[in-house]
Amino acid sequence: MIYFYILAIKKIYPYRYLSAYYKKKFIFITLKINKMKKLNPGLFLLTLIAFIIVMAFKNSAPVSKNAGTAAVNGENKMNKAAPTACPTLYALMLTGSFGSPVPAGLQSFIYKVDLCINPVSFTPVSQIKIGATAVTDVTGICDMPGVANYAWAVTGRNSNFPQKLLRVQISTGAASIAGATTVPLQDIENYGSTGLFVAIKEATSQLMKVTVPSGACAVFAPAGPPAQYNGLTVAGTKFQAISGITNTVCPGKSGDIFEYPNTGGAYTAKYSYKNLPANSSWTMKELGFYFDPCCNKRWVVGSSSSVLSHQTNATPCVASNPVFLLGTRAIYDFMVKP
């Protein structure tokens, strides 16, 4: 009878297909079968069936030790790999430190900013010109979604091309007039690739919806609490506007931030950059305002006083103050290019 079971094993799972390890196991168990059969025939049969099942499972889907290690390492590499590249950040720089409205005669430049490295980098890219003529008093710049190497820009009332919406090639600064804006603007922002563009009416706290490429403007939100906003950014699904010199949200600390829904209307929340009086130049006069979700700098301010700083917690009056990042040139706006 024992030979029948050995034959059955060979028919179900041929001996020649076993690994060397299981061949040894097979021989060892075969020698034990006779003894087991004599002592307890029922146990013998159950053991035989279990043995067949185990061998079939082990060898029908072999997994090498190396394969298992590779899978773990692949997971580790995925977890430790560098995050998806952050979008490119640009700054609008003018040749002078002033408030709004910007006075006449300030030439306009584009700089590239890298917040993810230490120290932060600030490198020149181009000067904005129409033909051979330098454009003065560009007061805002934003992405032209879906068009590589191009941006939208707006000019202030005192520009040599006043109150215009410009198409700008980022790498060269070559610009052309797309249209005239209904009102003078500053700090224009695009809300992703949705087609929504919002800007500040120059020297006010009025947010305007801007139609591109015509330049037509309509009220997006009622005037804010301060007399002027100095910067505008997109933070998640909201717009945030900053008044660099006021301190009504957190008394004694400047940089009131007001948050607006992307559908327009009155502000729905307020925060603070919490700038200390000793560092008043960090948020003084005009500035660029940017919410950084990628390099963990969070709220970033580049002032026209040539100071780049950041704040990681804008909760009003919670102990957290801005940190100096870099001495730069006079910054008036930021732009993100995915």
matplotlib code that plots the C-alpha trace (Angstrom):
import matplotlib.pyplot as plt

x = [0.0, 2.8, 4.1, 0.7, 0.9, 4.4, 3.2, 0.3, 2.6, 4.8, 1.8, 0.3, 3.6, 6.4, 9.6, 11.8, 10.1, 10.9, 13.7, 16.8, 15.6, 12.2, 13.7, 15.6, 12.4, 10.5, 13.0, 13.0, 9.3, 9.0, 11.2, 8.9, 5.8, 6.1, 6.5, 3.6, 1.4, 2.0, 1.3, -1.7, -3.1, -5.6, -2.9, -0.7, -3.4, -4.0, -0.3, 0.2, -2.6, -1.2, 2.3, 1.0, -0.9, 2.1, 4.5, 2.1, 1.7, 5.4, 6.6, 3.7, 4.4, 8.0, 9.2, 12.9, 14.5, 15.9, 12.5, 11.2, 14.1, 13.7, 10.0, 10.8, 13.7, 11.4, 8.9, 11.6, 13.0, 9.6, 9.1, 12.5, 12.6, 12.6, 9.1, 7.7, 9.6, 8.3, 7.0, 9.4, 9.0, 9.7, 9.9, 9.1, 11.8, 11.7, 14.7, 13.6, 11.9, 8.5, 4.9, 1.8, 1.1, 4.6, 6.2, 7.3, 10.6, 11.2, 12.6, 11.1, 13.0, 12.2, 14.2, 14.1, 13.8, 14.5, 13.1, 14.0, 17.8, 19.9, 20.7, 17.8, 18.8, 17.8, 19.1, 18.3, 16.4, 15.3, 14.3, 10.8, 10.8, 8.5, 10.8, 13.9, 12.0, 12.2, 8.8, 8.7, 6.4, 5.2, 3.2, 2.1, 3.0, 1.4, 1.4, -0.1, -1.5, -0.7, 1.8, 5.4, 7.8, 5.0, 3.4, 0.7, 1.8, 0.1, 1.3, 0.5, -0.9, 2.6, 4.2, 5.4, 2.8, 0.2, -2.7, -1.9, -2.1, 1.1, 2.1, 5.7, 8.2, 9.9, 13.3, 13.9, 11.5, 10.1, 6.6, 3.6, 0.4, -2.6, -5.1, -5.8, -7.1, -10.2, -8.4, -4.7, -3.7, -1.0, -0.3, -2.2, -2.7, -4.1, -6.2, -4.6, -5.7, -9.4, -9.3, -9.8, -7.5, -7.6, -5.6, -5.5, -6.7, -3.6, -3.2, -6.4, -7.7, -10.1, -9.8, -10.7, -11.5, -9.5, -10.5, -7.6, -6.6, -9.0, -8.0, -11.6, -12.0, -15.0, -15.2, -14.3, -14.6, -15.5, -12.7, -10.9, -10.5, -7.1, -6.7, -4.3, -3.3, 0.4, 0.4, -1.9, -1.4, -3.3, -3.3, -4.9, -8.4, -8.4, -7.0, -5.0, -4.2, -1.7, -1.4, 2.3, 2.3, -1.0, -1.3, -5.0, -5.1, -2.3, -1.6, 2.0, 2.9, 2.5, 1.3, -2.5, -3.7, -7.3, -8.6, -11.2, -13.1, -12.3, -15.9, -15.5, -17.2, -16.2, -13.2, -14.0, -10.9, -7.9, -4.4, -1.1, 2.4, 3.4, 6.3, 8.2, 8.6, 12.4, 12.1, 9.5, 11.4, 10.5, 6.9, 7.2, 6.1, 5.3, 6.0, 5.6, 3.4, 3.5, 2.2, 4.7, 3.2, 6.2, 9.4, 7.8, 8.5, 4.7, 4.0, 6.8, 7.2, 9.7, 9.7, 10.5, 13.0, 15.0, 14.4, 13.1, 11.5, 9.0, 6.5, 5.4, 2.5, 0.1, -2.3, -2.9, -0.8, 0.5, 4.2, 5.9, 7.7, 9.1, 12.5, 15.0, 15.9, 17.9, 18.9, 17.6, 16.5, 13.2, 10.5, 6.9, 5.3, 5.8, 4.7, 4.6, 5.2, 4.3]
y = [0.0, 2.4, 2.2, 3.2, 6.5, 7.2, 6.6, 8.9, 11.7, 11.2, 11.4, 14.5, 16.3, 14.7, 14.2, 15.8, 19.1, 19.5, 21.8, 20.1, 21.2, 19.5, 16.4, 15.8, 16.4, 14.0, 11.2, 11.8, 11.8, 8.7, 6.8, 7.9, 6.9, 3.1, 3.6, 6.0, 3.7, 0.8, 3.0, 4.9, 4.4, 7.3, 9.8, 8.5, 9.4, 12.9, 13.6, 12.5, 14.7, 17.7, 17.1, 17.0, 20.3, 22.1, 21.1, 22.1, 25.6, 26.2, 25.2, 26.3, 30.0, 30.3, 33.6, 34.1, 35.9, 38.3, 39.2, 39.9, 42.2, 44.0, 44.7, 46.2, 48.3, 49.5, 50.7, 52.4, 54.1, 55.4, 56.7, 58.4, 59.7, 63.4, 64.9, 65.9, 68.9, 72.2, 74.8, 77.5, 80.7, 84.1, 87.5, 90.9, 93.4, 97.1, 99.6, 101.4, 101.0, 102.6, 102.2, 102.2, 103.8, 103.1, 106.4, 106.7, 105.5, 102.2, 99.6, 96.1, 92.8, 89.1, 87.1, 83.4, 82.4, 78.9, 78.5, 74.8, 75.3, 76.7, 79.5, 80.6, 81.7, 84.9, 85.1, 87.5, 86.2, 89.1, 92.8, 93.5, 95.5, 96.2, 96.2, 98.1, 100.2, 99.2, 98.9, 100.9, 100.3, 96.7, 96.2, 92.5, 89.3, 85.8, 82.6, 82.3, 78.8, 76.2, 78.4, 77.6, 80.5, 83.1, 85.2, 87.9, 91.2, 94.5, 98.0, 100.8, 104.3, 105.8, 103.4, 104.5, 102.0, 102.9, 100.6, 97.8, 94.0, 92.6, 89.2, 88.6, 86.0, 85.1, 84.1, 87.2, 89.8, 90.5, 91.9, 93.0, 94.8, 92.4, 95.1, 98.0, 97.3, 99.0, 100.2, 100.3, 97.1, 95.4, 91.9, 89.9, 86.1, 83.2, 80.6, 77.6, 76.9, 77.7, 81.0, 83.1, 86.0, 88.3, 91.5, 94.4, 97.8, 99.8, 101.7, 100.2, 97.1, 96.4, 92.9, 92.9, 90.0, 90.5, 89.1, 88.1, 89.0, 92.0, 93.5, 94.1, 94.3, 93.7, 93.9, 90.5, 91.5, 94.6, 96.8, 95.2, 96.6, 98.3, 101.2, 99.3, 95.7, 95.3, 91.6, 88.9, 85.1, 81.8, 79.6, 76.3, 77.1, 80.7, 84.1, 85.8, 89.5, 91.2, 94.7, 94.9, 97.8, 97.4, 95.4, 95.2, 91.4, 90.9, 94.3, 95.3, 92.9, 93.9, 92.1, 91.7, 88.9, 88.6, 85.5, 85.4, 82.5, 81.8, 82.6, 86.2, 88.2, 89.5, 88.1, 85.0, 84.7, 86.7, 85.9, 87.7, 87.6, 88.8, 90.9, 92.4, 96.2, 95.8, 94.2, 96.7, 96.9, 93.3, 94.2, 97.9, 99.7, 97.5, 93.8, 90.4, 87.9, 84.1, 81.0, 78.2, 74.7, 72.8, 74.0, 74.3, 78.0, 78.6, 82.4, 84.3, 88.0, 89.8, 93.5, 96.5, 97.1, 94.2, 91.6, 88.1, 86.4, 83.7, 82.7, 79.2, 79.9, 82.7, 82.0, 85.4, 86.2, 82.6, 82.8, 82.6, 85.3, 85.7, 84.4, 86.2, 84.3, 86.6, 90.1, 90.6, 93.5, 95.4, 92.8, 93.8, 90.5, 86.7, 84.3, 80.5, 78.7, 74.9]
z = [0.0, 0.8, -2.8, -4.0, -2.0, -3.2, -6.7, -6.2, -5.0, -8.0, -10.4, -8.7, -8.3, -10.3, -8.4, -11.1, -10.7, -7.1, -5.9, -4.4, -0.9, -1.4, -3.0, 0.3, 2.2, 0.0, 0.6, 4.3, 4.6, 2.4, 4.8, 7.7, 5.9, 6.5, 10.2, 10.4, 8.4, 10.8, 13.9, 12.7, 9.2, 9.5, 10.6, 7.8, 5.2, 6.6, 6.7, 3.2, 1.9, 3.8, 2.5, -1.1, -0.7, 1.0, -1.7, -4.5, -3.0, -2.3, -5.7, -8.0, -7.0, -5.9, -4.5, -4.2, -1.3, -3.8, -5.2, -1.8, -1.0, -4.3, -3.6, -0.2, -1.6, -4.4, -1.8, 0.2, -2.9, -3.7, -0.2, -0.1, -3.7, -4.3, -4.6, -7.9, -9.1, -7.7, -10.1, -11.2, -9.1, -10.7, -9.1, -10.6, -9.7, -10.2, -10.0, -6.8, -3.5, -3.3, -2.3, -4.4, -6.8, -8.2, -9.5, -13.1, -14.5, -12.7, -15.2, -14.9, -14.6, -14.1, -11.7, -10.9, -7.3, -5.9, -2.4, -2.1, -1.8, 1.0, 0.6, -1.5, -5.0, -6.8, -10.3, -13.2, -16.2, -18.4, -18.7, -19.9, -23.2, -26.1, -29.1, -27.9, -25.4, -21.7, -20.1, -16.8, -13.8, -14.5, -11.3, -11.6, -13.4, -13.5, -15.5, -18.9, -18.4, -21.0, -22.9, -22.1, -21.4, -21.4, -18.8, -18.4, -16.9, -16.0, -15.8, -13.4, -14.1, -14.2, -16.7, -20.1, -21.3, -18.7, -17.7, -20.1, -20.1, -21.6, -23.1, -21.9, -23.0, -19.8, -21.1, -23.2, -21.6, -25.1, -24.6, -26.6, -25.6, -25.4, -24.3, -22.0, -18.5, -17.4, -14.2, -13.3, -11.7, -9.6, -8.3, -10.9, -10.1, -12.1, -10.4, -11.9, -15.5, -14.8, -16.7, -13.6, -13.1, -10.1, -9.4, -7.0, -8.3, -7.9, -4.6, -3.1, -1.3, -4.1, -5.8, -9.5, -11.8, -15.0, -18.4, -20.7, -23.3, -23.4, -20.0, -19.1, -15.3, -12.9, -9.1, -7.6, -3.9, -2.0, -0.7, 2.2, 5.7, 5.1, 2.7, 0.5, -0.3, -1.2, -2.4, -3.6, -3.8, -4.3, -1.2, -1.9, -3.1, -1.8, -2.6, 0.1, 0.1, 2.4, 3.8, 4.7, 7.1, 9.1, 12.3, 13.1, 13.1, 15.6, 17.3, 17.3, 14.5, 10.9, 7.8, 7.9, 5.6, 4.4, 2.7, -0.1, -1.7, -5.4, -6.2, -5.1, -2.4, 1.0, 2.9, 5.0, 7.2, 8.4, 9.3, 10.1, 8.8, 12.3, 11.3, 14.2, 14.5, 14.4, 10.9, 9.5, 6.2, 5.5, 4.8, 4.1, 0.9, -2.0, -2.0, -3.6, -1.7, -2.4, -0.7, -1.1, -0.8, -2.2, -0.5, 2.9, 3.2, 3.4, 3.3, 1.5, 1.2, -1.0, -0.2, -2.3, 0.4, -1.0, 1.8, 1.2, 4.2, 5.1, 7.8, 8.5, 10.8, 9.9, 12.8, 14.4, 17.5, 17.9, 18.7, 15.3, 13.5, 9.9, 9.2, 7.0, 3.8, 1.5, 0.6, -2.9, -5.2, -4.9, -5.4, -6.4, -7.3, -7.7, -10.4, -10.5, -13.8, -13.5]

ax = plt.figure().add_subplot(projection="3d")
ax.plot(x, y, z, "-o")
ax.set_aspect("equal")
plt.show()
